[in-house]
Amino acid sequence: MSLWMKNVNLMASEGNLQQGKMKFFRQHGGALSCYLLLVLWIFLLLAAMYRFMSREPSVQVVPQSERQQPADELGANAERVRRFCNERFDDGAEGHVGGEFVLLGATVIFRHGLRGPLVHLRNSSAVKCNDPPPTPPFWANASKTPGFTQMLGPFHSFPLAPTECAGLGQLTPQGAEQLQRLGSALRTAYSERLALSDSTRGSAVSVFATRYRRTFQSAIALLHGLLAPLPLPRHVQPFQEAPSVFFCFSDCACAAAERLRKALDAEAAVALRSHPAVTKLAAAAAPFEGTATPKAVLDALLVTSCHGSPSAAAAPLAAYLEWEARRLAPRFRPLALLRAHPLLRHVGAQLLRFVAAPTPRLVLYAGHDRTLEHVAAALGLGGVDAALPPFAARLVVELYRKGLGADFFFRLLLNGRDVTSSLSFCRSGLVPYEGVWGSEGNRVGVTASLCPLESIVRFLHDDYFAPFNATNAKDACSMHF
């Protein structure tokens, strides 16, 4: 009897529990359903925004067995990698201005050619570069020319050409070949227009280089393509050394620039932490020991990819860095303005010197990717070539005179493409010109515009530091952000 009563009580308790649950769901079930539907809708909305509005790259971790693929198997991604390797120099628009405009001079800021990795790779044989010949044929006789050592100035003890394959940070034979081809393209553009072979007007070429072997050797290779077999000491002024990758010469200190750089690095680190797939990919693909940041890993992979061992991980890492550069561009420009000011001021002075003096007529700045990044951003240029310059990239400023008058104009070219119309300080005074193409000038058409010389002079002198509410570099560099 007692057992029966216990079962009855248990069944009653369970019945009361079920009734309580039913009552709870009758009272709150509608609210819970609405809450769950709202959460699901927000999740789907965020996913859609992330996918279609952020423009962030899709990154997947590449298994070890799939990292190395032939270039033709990488599909569209191969083009992104080949852009960094920079294999085209003969289709640029340098010098192609016809009509009544006369070219007076040009400045060329360029990045060194292909180099070895900046860190030790686990498998250095992945860099498949051509071994340099025992004696570089194009310098076998040039280096014996009287005055050649004096022409090299502070670089007289540097080897003239690559002496090893893929040394740490050293120019490779392919890198030297790149700059020789660039020199040949500039020769086609400027040899006659600037009378580079006419030594009676004084040395036509001036060279500034940072104190790195790869930039010096890149300048030497470019000069070979530009002037050989002419005796270089008669046509090239003594080399001058730039103490910084920013060509800041005597005014390199800028506290505000350092503060901005640290803030940008911190912001980039925060963004990277929110993209664990990129972090995983970089760690999995890194061919070296140590911290595997996307930029460091991409740099190492580009060295191997551009020397014949393409990596499937290079393209997605490049896509991420391109996205990061676009996102940080508005905050990068103040830093670029501070860092690029000395070099841009130097270029502006060279343009004025072209007006007043017959020599030099071509000024070369042998620099780095950071050199071009900061100059391009300071001028307000966009695009991937400006944010992530490939090896042997160049930024050219040409000065023209209209007829025999006193009207002077300049134009800006990035990797052979006229980008003058992108300059904000030029948009109100652009003058169309007649573009002449081909060795015989057989293709003619209005292709772009020239900008008055006074526009860039006014920009550098009056408006350059306006974003800082300052009038000079000293005040801008003392600001706190």
N, C-alpha and C positions, 0 to 999 in steps of 0.2 A: 504494500500500500504506500509506504513512504517513498519507494522508488518511483511508483507511478506519479505521485505528487511532485517529485523533483522534475520529472520529465515535463509535466504540465507547466510548472513554473518556468522551466528553461524555454519551452516553446512560447510561453507568454512574453518572456523577456526579449526573445528574438523578434517576435511580432511587434513589440513596442519599438525595437531598434529599427526595423524596416519602416514602420510608420513614421519614425523621426526622420529617417533619411528621405522618405518621400515628401514629407512636409518641408524639409530643408531645400530640396531641389525645386519643389513647387514655388518656394519663396525666392530662391536665389539663382535658380537655373538660367533664367533669361539673362541676368546680369553677367554670369560667367560666360555664357555663349557669346554675348556681345564683346566681352573683354578679349576672349580668345580670337574672335574674328578680327578685332582691331589690331591685336599684336601681329597676326598673320598678314594683314594688309600693310602695316608699316614695314614689316620685314621684306615683303615683295617690292614695295616702293623703293626702299633703300637699295635693294639688289639691282633694280632697273636703273636707278640713278647712277650707281657705281659702274654699271656696264656701259651705259650709253652716253653719259655726260662727263665722266672723269677723264676720258681719253688715256687712261693708264694702260701700259702694255700688259698683255697676257703672258705670264711667265710660268713655265713648268720646269721642274727639276729634271735634268737630262741624265739618264742612267749612264754609268761609266762606259758601257758597251756601245752607246750611241753618240758619245761626244764627238768623236772624230768622223766626219763624213766628207766625201768629195764635194767640191764647191757646187757641181751641177746638181747634187742631191739636196742642197739646202734651199732650193727654190728661191722665192722672193726674198728670203732673209739674206741670201748671199749678196744681194745688191747693197744692203745696208752695211755689210762688212767691207765689200769692195770699195765703197765710198771712202772709208778711212785709208785704204791702201793707195788711193789717188794715182791712177794710171794714165790720166789724160791731161796733156799740157798744150797740145798743138791746135786747139780750137777756141782759144781765148780771144777776147775782143780788145786786148791791149794794142794801142797805137792806131786803131782803125777809125780815125776821124778824118774826114775829107773836107772838101769845100775850102773856105778861106781861113780855116783854123790851122795854126802852125804849132807843132809840139815843141816846147822849150825844155822840158825835163820831166822826170818821173822818179818817185820813191817807191820801193818795193819792200814791204815787211813780209818775211816768209818764215815758215816753220822748217826745221831741219827734216831730212829725209828719214826713211825707215831705219830704225835702230834696234839694238839688242834690248832684252828686258831690263827693267830697273831692279829686279830682284833675281836671286838664283832660282832657276826652274828645276823641278824634279827630273825632267827629261830634257836636257839642253839640245839633244839631237832633233827635237821637234822643230827647231828653227833651221829650215833648210835653205841656207843662203849660199850663194856662190863664193867659193874661196877667192880672195883677191889675188891677182897675179903678183909675182915676186917684185916687179917694178911696174907701177902703174904707167901704161904706155903714154897716156896723155900728159904726164908730168915728167917723163924721163928727160926731156930736153928743156922744158919750161923752167924747171927748178935751177938750171945752170945759167939762166939768163942773168947778165950783170944787173945788180940792184934788186934781185928777187928776194933775198933775205931781208933787206931793208924794207921792202914793200910789206912784208908780213908783220912788221912792227912787234908788238908784244906776243905774237903767236909764232915767232921764228923757230922755237924749239918743238913745235907740235908736228906730228907726222902729217903729211899732206893728204893721204888717202887712208881708208880703212886698212889696218894691218892684221886684223883677225876677224873671224866670223862670229857675230852675235856676242861680243863682249858686253859686259854690264853697261847699259846706257850708251854704247858706242855705235856710231854709224856703221851700217852694213854695206857691202858692195851694191846691193839693190838700192839702198838709200842714196849712195853717191850717184848711181845711174839716174835716179829720179831727178836730182838737182841738175845734172848735166842736161837732161831733156828739158827741164824748165828753162835753163839758160839758153838752150837752142831756140825755144819758143820766144823768149824775150829778144833774142838776137834778130829773129825775123821781124818782130814788132818795132824794134828801136834802132837797129844798126844804122840804117840809112837816115831815119827821121831825126836821130840825135847825133849823127856823125860820130859814132863811137870809135871808129878807126882813125879819126883825124886827130893826131897828137899835137898838131900845131896850135890847137885851141886849148891845150892843157889837158891834164888827166881827166877823162870823161867820167870815170866811175869812182865812187867812194863807198867804203865798206865799214859797217859797224857790226860787231859780233860779240855775243856773250862768251865768257871764258869757259866754254865747254868744247871738248874736242869735236863733238858731233855737229855743233853749229859752225865752227871754223871750217871743218872739212866739207860741210854742205856749201859754204860760201865759195870755197876753192873749186868744187865741182861745178857750181853754177857759173863761175867765171870762165871755166874751160869751155862750157857750151856757149857762152856769150861772146868770147873774144878769141879763142884759139884759132889759128896759130900765132896771133899777134904777140909781141913781147909785152907781157903784162906790166912790168914796171913803168913802161912809157904811157900806159893807158889807165892804170889803177893807182889811186893815192894810197899811202901807207894805211894798213888796217888800223882801226881804232877799237878799243875794248869798251864794252858796256858792263858795268859792275853788277847788273841785275837783269833778270829775265824781263823786267818791265822797262828797261832802258832809261832808268831814272837818273843816271849819271851822278850829279852832285847833290840831288835833293830826294833821297830815297826814303827818309824817315817820314812816316805818316801814322800817328797813333790811331786816328779814326778809322783808317783802312784796316788795321789789325783788329779793331773791335768789330767792325762789320764782317770781316772774314770769319771770326770765331762765332758770331751770331748765325751766319749762314751755315757753317759746319754743324752747329748744334741743331738747326732746323732740319738740315738734310738727314742727320742721325735719327731725329724723331720720326721723320717720314719713313725712313727705312725700317724702323721697328714696327710700323703699321703695315709692312709688306713682307711678311715672313717667307713667302714663296721666293722673293728675290734674294733674301738672305740665305735660304737653303740652296738656291741655285748657285750663288757665288761660292759658298763653302764647298759644294759638290764639284764645281768646275775648276776651282783654284789649282793651278799647276805648281804651286809653291807653298812653303810653310809660312805660317804667320796669319795676321789679320786679313781676312778675305773680304774687303769692301768691294762693292760692284765696280768702282772705277779702277781699283788696282787689278782686279781679276780681268776686266775687259782689256786693260792695257797689256797684260801678259798674253791674253788670248789673241789680241790683234797682232802682236809681234810674231806669233807662230802662224796665224792665219794668213797674214800678208807675205809670209815666206814659204807658203805652200802646204801648210797643215791646217786646213780650215776646221773650226770648232763650231758645233751646233749651238753652244751656249753663248757665243759672242753676240749674235743678233738680238736675243731677248734682253741681255744686259745692256746693249746699246740702246734698245728701245726704252728701257727704264731710265737711263741717264738722259736721253732726249726729253722724255716727259718731265724729269726733274728739272732740267735746264729751262724748259718752258714755264714751269710753275714758279721757279725762283727768279725768273728774269727781272720782274719789277724791283726786287730787293737786291739783285746782283748789280744793277746799273749804278747805284751810288758808289759801291766799291770800285766798279770799273772806271768811273769818272775820276776817282782819286788816284788809282794806280796808273791809268793810261795818260794822265795829263802831261807828265814830262816828255813822253815820246811824241804825243800829238803836237805839243808845243815845238818840239824839235823838227817834226815834219813841216809844220807851218812855217818855221824859219827857213827850211830848205826851199819851200815853194817861193818865198820872197827872194831868196838868193838866186833862183833860176831866172827871175826877172832882171836882176842887176848884174849877174856875172855869167860868163860862158862856161865855167867849170865849177864843180862837177855837173854833169847833165843827167846822171843816173845814180841814185843813192840806194844802197842795199842795207837792210837791217836783218841779220841772220839771228832768228830768235826761236821761240818755243810755242807750244799750243797756248799756254797761258798769256803769252805776249799778244797773240791774235784775239783770243777770247775777250780780253779786257778792252783792247782798242775797238773791236767791233761793237761791243756792248756800249761803250762810251759814246760811239757815234750813232747809237740807236738802231743798229742793224739786227734783224731777226733771222730766223732760219737755222737749220742744223749746222751748216758750214761755219756760221758765226759762233754758235755756242760750243760746238765740238769740232774744231778744225782738224782735217785729216793731215797725214804726213805730207810735207812739201806744199802745204797750203800757202796762198799769197794774198796779200791785200795791197793794191796798187793805187797810188794817187798820181794823176798826170796833170801837168799844167800846160795850157794852150794860150796863145795870143791870137786875137782876131785880126787877120791881115797884118798891116804894118802899124796899126794904131796902138792905143794904150789901154785897150780893154783885155783883161786877162780872165781866164776861166779854168776851172779844174773839173775833173770827174774822178769817181771812185769805183774801183772794180774789185770784186771778191771772187777769187778763183776764176778769173777770166770773164765774169759776168758784170755788166754795168749796173751798179746799185745806187747811182747818184740820186735818183729820184726818191730814194728811201730816207735821205737826210732831211730832218725836220727843218733845219735852218736854210735849206735850199729851195723849198717848195714854191716860194713866191717869186723866184728870179731865174727859173730854169730856161735855158735857151736850146732849142732843138738843133742837132747837128746832122750832117750827112755822113752815114757810116760807109766806109769803103772796106771791102773784104777781098781776100785773095791777093796773091803776089803781084797780079797785074791790075788790081782794083776793079775786077770784072763784075762784082756784085755791089750795087749801090742802093741805099735806102735810108730813110730817116728811122733810126732805131732807138735813140734815147736822147738825153739832154746833158748840157754842160751847166755848171753852176758858177756864178761870179766868184772870183778869188776873194773879194771883200766879204763874202758871206762867211767863209770859214775863218777869216781873220777876226771878224766881229764875234763869231761864236767863241773862239778861243780866248779872246781878250775881254769881252763884256758879259757873255751869257753862260759861260761854261759852268760856273759855280752857283748859278741861280737856284738849282734844286736844294742847295745847302743854305740859302739865304746869306751867301758870302760872296766876296768879290775877288778872293785870292786863295791860293793853295794853303797858305799858313793858317788862315782862319778856318777853312774847311777841314783841315787835318786835325785841328784842336777841338772839334765838336764831339759831344758825347751823344750816343744813340741808345 
